[in-house]
């Protein structure tokens, strides 16, 4: 939404008390904005501190959820909740590195349980595997947009992802079927046109 000069002028004409009331009213309705402003204005924790806490949170929640891998709906719901926590972290801190690293960490911690996942019927893990493949593709897109100074750290996570996919027969097969080349899981090997590749894959009805 664009604001006219007249509207901006009317807001500027508010008294300090009126502006404060308006700000607090808006913040009550937008918790994410409230958290973002708190982080930017007075929070003693840095982006790195927040990311480190999220890393522990991701690992802990996947560990707890791993007991219920056989309950596909519950496990998938937990994974989506963790993903939403990561998204909120990124929106609050604008942590572009964390957006990649935390999502790859989530994938890798899930795939720590390859042995348990492999015992499940393929129908039960299909949605989870497609979800993982989509997240890998997104991580590749975001990695291309990161400053190359971050690539070495991201490559450690990507290599772990590649190794874990290679250990999971059905996931690896599904990657092939959805045109995800696991050789791309290294920063220097990510195609420059990765976004167009994904669009083409989706246009053919894959990644669903």
N, C-alpha and C positions, 0 to 999 in steps of 0.2 A: 504494500500500500504506500502510495506517495502522498506526502503532506504538503498542502499549499502554503505559500508564504503567510497568508492570513491566519491559517491554523497555527503555524509556528509562532507567529507574533502574539496570538491570543494566549498560548501556553506560557510564553515568556512573560506575559503581563501578570501572571499569577503571583501572589505574594509567596514568601518563603514557607509560611505555614501551609498554604494551599498546595504548594508543590510537594511538601513533605507528606501531606495526607494522601495525595494522588499516588505518589511513589509507593507508599506502604500498602495502599489498596491494591495496586497492580501487582506488587510482590506477593501478596497473599494469594492471588489468583494464578501466579506463575512461579511454582516452587523451583523449577530449574533455573530461571533467571535469578531468583533469590540466592540459590547456591552458587551460581556463577559470580554474582556481585560480591558475595561473602568471600569467595576464594580470591578474587582480584583485589579486594580492598583491605581485608584484615586477616585472612587465614595465614597462620604461621607456616603451614606445610607448603612445600614447593610442588611443582608438577611431578618431579622425580619421586618425591615422598608419596604422592597420591598413586603414582603408577606402581611403586613397590607394594603398596598396600593392596592394590587391585590384583597384582600377581599372586599374592598370598591368598586373597579372596577366591580367585579363580581356581587355584590348586585345591584349596580346602573344600569348596563346594562340589567340585567334580569328584573328589575322593569320597565325600558323603553320598553323592548320587550314584556312584559306581556300584553300590550294593543293590541298586534297583535297575540295572541295565536290562534285565529281563522284562521290566515294565516299560515298554517303548514310549508310551504316551507320557508317563511321568518323567522319564529320563530326558526326553526331548523338551518337555516343558521347563525343566531345570536348566538345560543348556540355553534355551531362549532367554530365560531370566538373567542368566550370567551375561549373555550377549547384550541385553538391555542395560545392565550395569556398566558394561564397557562403553556403550554408546553414550550413556550419561556422563561418565568420566571424561570422555573426549569433548563433549559439548561444554562441560564446565571449565576444563583446563585448556582446550584447543590443542591437545597433545597428539600431534600427527604421528609421531613415532610410536606412541602407545597404541594408537588405533590399529597399527599393523602388528606390533609385537604382542599385544594382549590377545588379539584374535588368533594369532598363530599359536600362542601359548594355550589358549582354550582348545584348539584343535589337537595339539600335541598331548595335552593332559587327557582328553577323551581317548585318543588312540593309544595311551598307555595301557588301555584295557582291551587291546586287540584280541587277546585270547578269549576274553569273556564275550566280546562282540561276535567273534567267529562262531561261537556256540549257538547264536541266535538264528532263527529262521531269517532268510534274506528279506522276506516281506516285512519283518519287524524292524530291520535296520535300514531299509531302503531310504526312507525319508531323512534319516540322520546322515547317511552317506551323501545324499544329494545336497543336504544342507552344508556339510563339510566341504564338498567340491565347490559350491558357490562361494563359500568363505575364502577358500584358497584363491579362487579367481580374483575376488575383491582385494585380497592381500597383495596379489601381483600387481594389480592396477595401482594401488596406493603406494607400493614400493617404488614403482617407476616415478612417482611424483615426489618422493622424498629426496632430500639432499643426499648425494652419494656418500657423504661422510657417515651416514647411518647404515649403509649397505652391509658392512662387515658384520655388524650385530644382527641384522635381519637375516643374513645368510646362515648364521648358526641355527636360527629357528627354522628357516626354510629347509635346510639339510635334514634336520630332525623330522620335519613333516614328510619329506620325500622318503626317508628311511622307513618311517612308520607306515606310510601308504604301501610301500613295497612289501611290507610284512603282512599286509591284509589282502588276501587274494580277491575277495569280492569287491572291496573298495578300489583296488587297483584296476580291476576289470571295468568297473563303473566309470573310473576316470578316463579310460581308453574310449569307452562308449560315448562319453560326453566331451571328447576331444581335449581333455586336459593332459598335456604332455608333462610328465613329472620332471623331465629334463629342464623345464622352465623354472624349476624351484631353486633358482640361484639368480641373484640380481642381474648379473651381466647377461644372462640367458633369457630374460623376459623380453618377448617381442615388443618392439616399439608400438605396434598397432594392437596391443593386447585388448584395448577397449572395443575396437571394431571386431576383433576375433570373437569376443564374448557376445556381442550383438548378433553376429552371424550364427553362432551356435544356438542362441535362444530363438532366433527366427526360424530355425529348423525344428523347433519343438523340444530341444534338449534342456537340461538343467532344471527339470521340473519333477 
